Amino acid sequence: MEQQTVKVRMEMRKWGKPATIVEGIDGKSVDLPDLATKLKTYCACGGTSKNNAIILQGDHRDKVKKVLVGYGFPEASIELH
């Protein structure tokens, strides 16, 4: 994986529901739908991948970081917000 900054943040959605947004992953070097499926399975939640971002239902920032490090992303390039 080349050096890219991955931002993992939590956002409040409609009706006060939390959503975890994963941005900054290069869609050309990583299969985003496949990564989204792995994250949804690991976090046991629903979600989608669109506009070069992965959106997961619920607050899963720590779990997402663990999966991304295991996937080969350098820990220093993952920012939790």
C-alpha positions as CSV (number, residue, x, y, z in Angstrom):
1,M,0.0,0.0,0.0
2,E,1.4,3.4,-0.9
3,Q,1.3,6.2,1.6
4,Q,-2.3,7.4,1.9
5,T,-4.0,9.0,4.9
6,V,-7.1,7.1,5.9
7,K,-9.6,9.1,7.9
8,V,-12.1,7.2,10.2
9,R,-14.7,9.4,11.7
10,M,-18.1,9.2,13.4
11,E,-21.0,11.2,12.2
12,M,-24.5,11.5,13.6
13,R,-27.1,10.7,11.0
14,K,-30.8,11.0,10.8
15,W,-32.7,10.5,14.1
16,G,-29.4,10.6,16.1
17,K,-28.0,7.4,14.7
18,P,-24.2,7.1,14.6
19,A,-22.4,6.2,11.4
20,T,-18.7,5.4,10.9
21,I,-17.2,7.0,7.8
22,V,-14.0,5.6,6.3
23,E,-12.4,8.0,3.7
24,G,-9.1,8.4,2.0
25,I,-8.7,4.9,0.6
26,D,-7.6,4.9,-3.0
27,G,-10.3,3.0,-4.9
28,K,-7.8,2.0,-7.7
29,S,-5.4,0.1,-5.4
30,V,-8.1,-1.4,-3.0
31,D,-11.3,-3.2,-3.8
32,L,-13.7,-0.9,-1.8
33,P,-16.8,-3.1,-2.0
34,D,-14.8,-6.1,-0.9
35,L,-13.2,-4.1,2.0
36,A,-16.7,-2.8,3.0
37,T,-18.0,-6.3,3.1
38,K,-15.1,-7.4,5.4
39,L,-15.7,-4.4,7.7
40,K,-19.5,-5.0,7.8
41,T,-18.9,-8.7,8.7
42,Y,-16.3,-7.9,11.4
43,C,-18.4,-5.2,13.0
44,A,-21.7,-7.1,12.6
45,C,-23.4,-4.1,11.1
46,G,-24.9,-2.8,7.9
47,G,-23.2,-0.3,5.6
48,T,-22.3,0.7,2.0
49,S,-19.4,1.9,-0.1
50,K,-20.0,4.9,-2.3
51,N,-18.1,8.0,-3.5
52,N,-14.7,6.5,-2.5
53,A,-16.0,6.2,1.2
54,I,-17.2,3.3,3.3
55,I,-20.2,4.1,5.6
56,L,-20.9,1.7,8.4
57,Q,-24.0,1.9,10.7
58,G,-22.9,2.5,14.3
59,D,-19.7,3.7,16.0
60,H,-17.0,1.2,15.1
61,R,-13.9,3.4,14.8
62,D,-11.6,1.2,16.9
63,K,-12.7,-2.0,15.2
64,V,-12.2,-0.4,11.7
65,K,-8.7,0.7,12.6
66,K,-7.8,-2.9,13.7
67,V,-9.1,-4.4,10.5
68,L,-7.3,-1.8,8.3
69,V,-4.0,-2.5,10.0
70,G,-4.6,-6.2,9.4
71,Y,-5.4,-5.4,5.8
72,G,-2.0,-3.9,5.3
73,F,-2.5,-0.2,6.0
74,P,0.3,1.4,8.2
75,E,-1.1,2.3,11.6
76,A,0.5,5.8,11.4
77,S,-1.6,6.7,8.3
78,I,-4.9,5.9,10.0
79,E,-6.5,8.9,11.7
80,L,-9.4,8.4,14.1
81,H,-11.7,11.4,14.6
